Amino acid sequence: MDKLILDACCGGRHIWTDKHNDHTVYMDIRQVAKGTITFQPNWCVEPDIIGDYRDMPFDDESFRYVIWDIPHKIKYDTGLITMKYGFLGEEWQHDLHIAFKEIMRILKPEGMLIFKFNDLAIPFKDIRKCFLPVKEIGFTPTKKGVNNTAFWCYLKPPKLESE
């Protein structure tokens, strides 16, 4: 793989300044055409690869960085947030635990995971439990209206000489 970065749940690439970064593979479980949101006619979900972050089609240690901006809601509804970000589903704790292991698998040693989440439906403390025993090396919450958005940083440990 010649790309450095994987966006494992790219959606509409909301966190990107350069939404077509040459160093990045954009993956999502869905594709949504332009024009789906009337008042945002250019918004779309156009991944390079359709895939599930719980079972990614990449070799071990493929990427230096993974960006993971998951949905914020548990249940499906027809609202704008669900349209733009999707939804997690009732098995979210199990799914996120499995996905975190999968991300660590595809990260190179000393690789970095940047995880973004909004506490719209799930408190940060409950999200953190899905990633234990690994602890973040950084956490930056931001207040936006009644909800908080946060960025976590996780570092995959370096390979030991004996491995």
Buried (B, 14 or more C-beta within 10 A) or exposed (E): EEBBBBBBBBBBBEBBEEBEBEEBBBBBBEEBEEEEBEEBEEBBBBBBEEBBBBEBEBEEBBBBBBBBBBBBBBEEEEEEBBBBBBBBEEEBBEBBBBBBEBBBBBBBEEBBBBBBBBBBBBEBEEBBEBBEEBEBEEEEEEEEEEEBBBBBEBBBEEEEEEE
